[in-house]
Amino acid sequence: MAFSDKQAAFNYINEYQKEKYDRITVMAKKGKKAEYEEAAKARGMKLSAFMQYCADKELGRKAE
């Protein structure tokens, strides 16, 4: 979907994300983010997907 107005596009994305996703904020000690990003990259994943994978694995769910 193309928007000529960047603010309209931004608003559309925000509304879509509010409707479809839950936001979870994770705080980690300095330096850990880089470590997590490196581990995610090694699996070919984005950081968010990697964190979800780890949480699902810990909960005993099938992690994709």
Residue pairs with C-beta under 8 A, 6 or more apart in sequence:
1 12
3 9
3 12
17 23
26 51
28 36
33 47
36 47
36 50
36 51
37 47
39 50
40 46
40 47
40 49
40 50
40 51
43 50
43 53
45 53
52 63
53 63
53 64
54 63
56 62
56 63
57 63
